[in-house]
Every structure is written in structure tokens, then in C-alpha cells.
């Protein structure tokens, strides 16, 4: 096996510092503070300062190397799903080679690996790095920046965590909806018949959503959060359900959207409003096939175990790069597990090999594109 460019021990301190710098998506100032730590680490490892791009109060980091067009773009995110204060009850720790802490796996270890991998690339002309601040909430302020930075590149490499040890060769498209039912309030004990129960109406909606899903085609339609009512003795005048939709193809995503737009109320005098829609388009295997084969060849040259691929339901910013026609390979970040769950963890012994894989993949792409 080829000598590894960096050891796990050299990466742990930076990983610990980034995990300790809590960066919940809901708190842009906290994300910006963590981004500054990343920028400092990047300046030390790469010898260049990051551009801080602030969009609607959110701080994104970007490096561009060389004066020519971008040929390879590496994408990740600084924000996490964990609220501030989580670190107090669940601090960063390492036990038997397993590192854990809020955001360690998704995806601060990926950021550490990215910086160390690029540090080993001597000629970075044509490389761009973008680390966003709002991926976990749908990338509302960074999507245009992702597309601008990636457009025309020969490859987008996404540093989201792996699926086990597999890279991610396809992702479903993501849509988010809220269906609001409006009825009429009335006293629940004295004259409930004068009301129009929005909770009952939204219950009809929830039951009916099952007819929109097509699990055999990979389309899931999942009610998640339901709100209704103001008091126990009042017929609810308003209710709402949030719905998570995943679809493997653009056609399925469009079909589901059309079905939501056709929703009609069941109760007389009730009204329905549909909010939201598609957020991330699918990342199909056709977008990753050539890069995946190249990465497999690189892994073989390095003497690493055969690189596996996986198709997953979760979305990432790689969905956006693929949608604008940039070949995209995802899941090149940490090896571990438990994303978005307490106990998420990173296998430290796998980090050096992933750094080597990314380093050689970037070199390979720069030499042939």
C-alpha cells in the first residue's frame, strides 16, 4: 500500500476543535465562528486564506486556486443538526480509535480530511473548495453559490460522510411540504356542530398521503410534524402537517408535486393550502458513474480495498452540482456511522486512507481534465 500522507493523530486535534465549536444551522453566528476556525486551519495547511462569502447573514467559505477555470470543486458544509449546548452532555471523545461528538461524522471529519488531502496536492491550479453554512436546512442561501462555483467543472467531489465505507453514487431528490387546513372554531362542548374541525381535515390529508407514495419506485411520502388546535375545549380552526418526500427520479418528484397541488378538502367549508415543494433534485447514478470508476481505479493503485458504491435516500449539495451537469461523486468524507443521531462516530484509522484517496483522485483529475 502507498505510504499515507498524514496520520490520524495529526488530524484528531483539529477534529476535536471543530466539534467543540458547535455550529447549529439555526444559529448563523455560531456557524460563522466555526467557519473562522476552519478558515484558520485552511490558511495554515493550504497557505491561502479563504474568501468569506456572506449571504443573508450566513458565512460560507471558498478557496479558488489558480487564475484559470475551475476543473475540480470540493464541497462540504460547516453547519450541523445539533443545538447549542449538546457538547456539554456529549463532549468530543476518543475511545478505542472511535471519535464521537455532535457533528463529528456529519461532517466535520470530512472537512479535516479535505484540508489535509489538498495540503498534499502541490499544484492546485483549477481546484475550488466551497464549505457552506446551511446545508442541513436545505441550502437556501448557498445553492446559487454552489452552482456558480461548480458550473463548468469536470468533477464535483462531495465530502459528506460515507455509507459505511462506501461512497455515494446516487441520492434521491428531496421535497418538503406543509399542508395547512383551515376550518372554523367553535365551543367543543356547547356547539361543536357550528365548527369545522381543521384537525379532522388534516387527519384526512395524512391518511390520503399514502396514496401518493410509490415505495416500489423509491418514492416515499412521510408525514413528520403535525400541529392542531389552541385549547382542549375549542374546535380547531387551523391545523398543519409537514411532509418529507424522497424520489429517485425527476419525473417522480414532479408527479408528487402535482399530486400535492391537487389536494382538496374533505369536510364542507374546510380549506387547504399547500406550501413548499421540491428542494433538491435527484443525483442519478449516471452523474457519478465515470467518477466512481476513476475513484475505484485510484483506490486499487493505492493498494486499498475495493471501493464500493451505495445509493442513498438522503440529499446533499451534490444533488445541486449534478443537476447543473457536473459529474458528481458523493460520500468521500468520514468512515463511521450514526449521522444525525446521538452517538454519531468516526473511525479514526480510516481517515488517513480517505485522505490519500482524495489526494490522488484530485491529482488524477487535474492531470487528465
PLY file of the C-alpha trace (Angstrom):
ply
format ascii 1.0
element vertex 369
property float x
property float y
property float z
element edge 368
property int vertex1
property int vertex2
end_header
0.00 0.00 0.00
1.23 3.51 -0.82
2.56 5.48 2.15
-0.13 7.62 3.72
0.38 11.42 3.59
-0.86 12.06 7.12
-1.64 10.10 10.29
-4.89 10.03 12.22
-3.13 11.57 15.21
-2.30 14.63 13.14
-5.99 15.14 12.39
-7.60 14.49 15.77
-6.79 17.85 17.35
-8.42 19.78 14.52
-11.44 17.45 14.56
-11.80 17.98 18.32
-11.62 21.76 17.93
-14.25 21.81 15.17
-16.64 19.58 17.11
-16.24 21.76 20.20
-17.14 24.81 18.08
-20.84 24.00 17.92
-22.42 25.13 14.66
-26.19 24.52 14.54
-27.75 25.63 11.26
-30.31 27.66 13.19
-27.61 29.94 14.65
-25.67 31.67 11.85
-23.31 33.40 14.29
-22.24 30.06 15.76
-21.71 28.60 12.28
-19.65 31.67 11.34
-17.46 31.20 14.43
-16.79 27.58 13.47
-16.13 28.67 9.88
-13.43 31.03 11.15
-11.68 28.08 12.80
-11.88 26.19 9.51
-10.54 29.21 7.65
-7.60 29.47 10.05
-6.83 25.78 9.67
-7.10 26.09 5.90
-4.74 29.05 5.84
-2.18 27.07 7.84
-2.48 23.88 5.79
-3.04 25.33 2.32
-1.10 28.56 2.58
-4.02 30.62 1.31
-6.82 32.47 3.04
-10.41 31.57 2.33
-12.87 34.01 0.83
-15.71 34.58 3.27
-18.94 34.89 1.29
-21.79 36.24 3.41
-25.29 35.69 2.03
-28.29 36.81 4.09
-26.19 36.73 7.24
-24.69 33.28 6.64
-20.93 32.90 6.21
-19.72 30.46 3.55
-16.04 29.72 2.85
-14.50 29.45 -0.58
-10.96 28.85 -1.84
-10.07 29.16 -5.53
-6.62 28.11 -6.65
-5.04 29.46 -9.83
-6.30 32.06 -12.27
-7.88 29.66 -14.75
-11.29 27.97 -14.77
-12.33 25.58 -12.04
-11.81 21.97 -13.07
-12.36 20.21 -9.73
-14.61 21.50 -6.95
-14.72 20.05 -3.45
-17.91 20.73 -1.48
-18.84 20.37 2.17
-20.67 22.16 4.97
-19.81 23.58 8.37
-23.30 23.54 9.92
-24.73 20.63 11.90
-28.15 19.50 13.12
-27.15 19.68 16.81
-28.45 22.55 19.01
-26.02 24.63 21.00
-25.28 23.06 24.39
-25.20 19.47 23.10
-21.44 19.43 23.60
-21.91 19.86 27.36
-23.62 16.50 27.78
-21.94 14.79 24.86
-18.37 16.08 24.54
-15.89 15.04 21.89
-14.08 11.88 22.93
-11.95 9.09 21.51
-12.28 5.50 22.72
-10.56 2.54 21.06
-9.97 4.51 17.88
-13.57 5.75 17.59
-14.16 9.50 17.80
-17.59 10.78 18.74
-19.27 14.11 19.33
-22.02 16.25 17.76
-21.22 16.75 14.09
-18.04 14.66 14.13
-19.29 12.30 11.41
-21.61 14.72 9.59
-19.40 16.29 8.56
-16.53 17.88 10.44
-14.23 14.91 9.91
-14.84 15.35 6.19
-13.64 18.95 6.43
-10.48 17.84 8.25
-9.82 15.20 5.59
-10.43 17.70 2.78
-7.91 20.20 4.12
-5.22 17.56 4.70
-5.81 15.99 1.29
-5.42 19.29 -0.54
-2.37 20.14 1.53
-0.69 17.12 -0.11
-1.51 18.37 -3.64
1.41 20.54 -4.77
-0.22 22.11 -7.85
-3.80 23.05 -7.05
-4.47 25.23 -10.09
-8.04 24.62 -11.17
-9.28 23.49 -7.74
-12.06 25.22 -5.82
-13.31 24.43 -2.32
-16.71 25.51 -1.03
-17.83 24.95 2.56
-21.38 26.13 3.14
-23.25 27.24 6.26
-26.79 25.98 5.69
-26.74 22.52 4.07
-28.67 20.90 6.91
-31.63 23.25 6.34
-31.80 22.87 2.56
-29.05 25.30 1.44
-31.38 28.30 0.97
-28.56 30.88 0.87
-25.85 28.71 -0.66
-27.48 26.97 -3.62
-26.68 29.77 -6.05
-23.12 29.90 -4.72
-22.73 26.14 -5.14
-23.95 26.36 -8.72
-21.78 29.38 -9.53
-18.64 27.79 -8.05
-19.22 24.40 -9.71
-20.54 25.33 -13.13
-18.32 24.07 -15.92
-16.14 21.91 -13.66
-15.14 18.44 -14.78
-15.83 16.97 -11.34
-17.54 17.77 -8.05
-16.28 15.79 -5.07
-18.61 15.92 -2.07
-17.10 15.40 1.38
-20.27 14.17 3.06
-19.73 11.05 5.18
-19.59 7.65 3.52
-22.26 4.97 3.70
-20.34 2.53 5.85
-17.14 2.63 3.83
-18.94 3.08 0.50
-19.01 6.30 -1.47
-22.42 7.56 -2.52
-23.17 7.12 -6.19
-26.81 8.24 -6.17
-29.10 10.27 -3.95
-32.84 10.74 -4.03
-34.35 14.13 -4.68
-35.86 15.87 -1.66
-39.12 17.80 -1.44
-40.59 19.43 1.65
-44.23 20.38 2.03
-46.50 21.82 4.63
-50.24 21.30 4.18
-52.37 23.76 6.17
-56.05 23.03 6.88
-58.36 25.87 7.85
-61.76 25.35 9.38
-63.89 27.28 11.87
-63.56 27.49 15.63
-66.48 26.70 17.94
-67.02 25.67 21.55
-66.24 21.96 21.70
-68.84 21.33 24.40
-71.67 23.77 23.70
-71.94 23.80 19.91
-69.25 21.74 18.17
-71.58 21.34 15.19
-71.03 25.02 14.35
-67.32 24.44 13.87
-65.28 22.98 11.04
-62.63 20.82 12.63
-59.28 21.52 10.98
-57.67 18.68 12.94
-60.08 16.20 11.38
-59.41 17.70 7.96
-55.66 17.36 8.36
-56.17 13.78 9.52
-57.86 13.04 6.19
-54.87 14.58 4.44
-52.39 12.48 6.43
-54.22 9.24 5.65
-54.54 10.17 1.99
-50.83 10.84 1.55
-50.15 7.11 1.44
-51.78 7.01 -2.00
-49.17 9.43 -3.37
-46.17 7.33 -2.32
-44.69 4.67 -4.62
-42.25 2.75 -2.42
-41.59 0.21 -5.19
-40.17 3.08 -7.27
-38.27 4.57 -4.35
-40.78 7.36 -3.71
-41.57 7.94 -0.04
-44.09 10.45 1.30
-43.73 10.74 5.06
-45.83 12.95 7.38
-43.49 14.16 10.12
-44.76 17.04 12.27
-48.45 17.75 12.94
-49.88 20.86 14.62
-53.52 21.48 15.55
-55.69 23.34 17.99
-55.40 26.05 20.63
-57.31 24.68 23.63
-58.96 21.45 24.72
-62.46 22.94 24.59
-62.17 24.62 21.18
-62.81 23.07 17.79
-59.51 23.65 15.95
-59.71 26.36 13.32
-56.29 25.53 11.86
-54.04 22.51 11.60
-50.92 21.65 9.61
-48.76 18.70 8.67
-45.16 18.77 7.48
-44.30 16.16 4.87
-40.92 14.80 3.78
-40.78 13.43 0.22
-37.92 11.47 -1.37
-37.89 10.46 -5.03
-35.29 8.70 -7.15
-36.16 10.44 -10.42
-37.09 13.93 -11.53
-40.29 12.56 -13.10
-41.39 11.09 -9.78
-40.56 14.31 -7.98
-42.73 16.22 -10.46
-45.57 13.69 -10.18
-45.64 14.02 -6.41
-45.59 17.80 -6.63
-48.57 17.76 -8.98
-50.43 15.43 -6.59
-49.89 17.85 -3.71
-51.21 20.72 -5.80
-54.39 18.73 -6.48
-55.22 18.13 -2.80
-58.79 19.16 -1.97
-60.60 19.30 1.40
-62.88 16.53 2.59
-65.04 18.45 5.10
-67.59 21.02 3.89
-66.30 24.60 4.31
-62.75 23.46 5.06
-59.85 24.89 3.07
-56.39 23.55 2.27
-53.19 25.42 1.46
-50.07 23.64 0.18
-46.72 25.25 0.90
-43.24 24.23 -0.18
-42.13 21.96 -2.98
-39.00 20.32 -4.40
-35.78 21.34 -2.65
-33.06 19.12 -4.12
-33.25 17.31 -7.47
-32.10 13.68 -7.60
-28.44 12.77 -8.07
-28.64 9.83 -10.51
-26.01 7.12 -10.96
-25.34 8.48 -14.44
-23.86 11.59 -12.81
-21.38 9.59 -10.74
-20.56 6.58 -12.91
-17.37 7.86 -14.57
-16.00 9.43 -11.38
-16.82 6.32 -9.37
-14.88 4.14 -11.83
-11.97 6.56 -11.64
-12.04 6.55 -7.83
-12.11 2.74 -7.83
-9.04 2.70 -10.05
-7.26 5.18 -7.78
-8.07 3.08 -4.70
-6.70 -0.01 -6.44
-3.47 1.82 -7.34
-3.10 2.84 -3.70
-3.48 -0.78 -2.60
-6.72 -0.02 -0.77
-9.63 -2.47 -0.51
-12.09 -2.37 -3.42
-14.14 0.82 -3.25
-17.88 0.18 -3.02
-20.74 2.47 -4.03
-24.15 2.97 -2.46
-27.41 4.62 -3.46
-28.96 6.54 -0.54
-32.15 8.40 0.30
-30.63 11.48 1.91
-29.88 14.60 -0.09
-26.77 16.79 -0.14
-25.30 19.71 -2.03
-24.11 17.12 -4.53
-27.68 16.99 -5.79
-27.24 20.59 -6.93
-23.91 20.05 -8.69
-25.27 17.02 -10.53
-28.38 18.96 -11.57
-26.29 21.54 -13.46
-24.48 18.79 -15.36
-21.29 18.46 -13.31
-20.15 14.85 -12.79
-20.51 14.30 -9.05
-19.23 11.73 -6.57
-20.51 11.95 -3.01
-19.69 10.34 0.32
-15.93 10.89 0.10
-15.75 12.03 3.73
-15.53 10.18 7.01
-15.99 6.46 7.56
-18.19 5.81 10.58
-21.90 5.99 11.25
-24.87 7.43 13.10
-25.39 10.67 11.19
-27.99 12.91 12.90
-28.18 10.52 15.85
-26.61 10.82 19.27
-23.52 8.67 19.16
-22.52 9.54 15.60
-18.91 8.48 15.24
-15.79 8.41 13.09
-13.36 5.54 12.59
-10.05 7.34 13.03
-7.99 4.57 11.44
-9.86 5.10 8.17
-9.11 8.83 7.93
-5.55 8.61 6.52
-6.61 6.23 3.74
-9.50 8.51 2.80
-7.13 11.47 2.73
-4.83 9.52 0.40
-7.75 8.54 -1.84
-8.94 12.13 -2.14
-5.42 13.45 -2.73
-4.74 11.02 -5.55
-8.20 11.46 -7.06
-7.71 15.24 -7.24
-4.24 14.79 -8.77
-5.64 12.31 -11.29
-8.46 14.64 -12.30
-6.17 17.65 -12.64
-3.79 15.71 -14.84
-6.46 14.48 -17.26
-9.16 17.18 -17.42
0 1
1 2
2 3
3 4
4 5
5 6
6 7
7 8
8 9
9 10
10 11
11 12
12 13
13 14
14 15
15 16
16 17
17 18
18 19
19 20
20 21
21 22
22 23
23 24
24 25
25 26
26 27
27 28
28 29
29 30
30 31
31 32
32 33
33 34
34 35
35 36
36 37
37 38
38 39
39 40
40 41
41 42
42 43
43 44
44 45
45 46
46 47
47 48
48 49
49 50
50 51
51 52
52 53
53 54
54 55
55 56
56 57
57 58
58 59
59 60
60 61
61 62
62 63
63 64
64 65
65 66
66 67
67 68
68 69
69 70
70 71
71 72
72 73
73 74
74 75
75 76
76 77
77 78
78 79
79 80
80 81
81 82
82 83
83 84
84 85
85 86
86 87
87 88
88 89
89 90
90 91
91 92
92 93
93 94
94 95
95 96
96 97
97 98
98 99
99 100
100 101
101 102
102 103
103 104
104 105
105 106
106 107
107 108
108 109
109 110
110 111
111 112
112 113
113 114
114 115
115 116
116 117
117 118
118 119
119 120
120 121
121 122
122 123
123 124
124 125
125 126
126 127
127 128
128 129
129 130
130 131
131 132
132 133
133 134
134 135
135 136
136 137
137 138
138 139
139 140
140 141
141 142
142 143
143 144
144 145
145 146
146 147
147 148
148 149
149 150
150 151
151 152
152 153
153 154
154 155
155 156
156 157
157 158
158 159
159 160
160 161
161 162
162 163
163 164
164 165
165 166
166 167
167 168
168 169
169 170
170 171
171 172
172 173
173 174
174 175
175 176
176 177
177 178
178 179
179 180
180 181
181 182
182 183
183 184
184 185
185 186
186 187
187 188
188 189
189 190
190 191
191 192
192 193
193 194
194 195
195 196
196 197
197 198
198 199
199 200
200 201
201 202
202 203
203 204
204 205
205 206
206 207
207 208
208 209
209 210
210 211
211 212
212 213
213 214
214 215
215 216
216 217
217 218
218 219
219 220
220 221
221 222
222 223
223 224
224 225
225 226
226 227
227 228
228 229
229 230
230 231
231 232
232 233
233 234
234 235
235 236
236 237
237 238
238 239
239 240
240 241
241 242
242 243
243 244
244 245
245 246
246 247
247 248
248 249
249 250
250 251
251 252
252 253
253 254
254 255
255 256
256 257
257 258
258 259
259 260
260 261
261 262
262 263
263 264
264 265
265 266
266 267
267 268
268 269
269 270
270 271
271 272
272 273
273 274
274 275
275 276
276 277
277 278
278 279
279 280
280 281
281 282
282 283
283 284
284 285
285 286
286 287
287 288
288 289
289 290
290 291
291 292
292 293
293 294
294 295
295 296
296 297
297 298
298 299
299 300
300 301
301 302
302 303
303 304
304 305
305 306
306 307
307 308
308 309
309 310
310 311
311 312
312 313
313 314
314 315
315 316
316 317
317 318
318 319
319 320
320 321
321 322
322 323
323 324
324 325
325 326
326 327
327 328
328 329
329 330
330 331
331 332
332 333
333 334
334 335
335 336
336 337
337 338
338 339
339 340
340 341
341 342
342 343
343 344
344 345
345 346
346 347
347 348
348 349
349 350
350 351
351 352
352 353
353 354
354 355
355 356
356 357
357 358
358 359
359 360
360 361
361 362
362 363
363 364
364 365
365 366
366 367
367 368
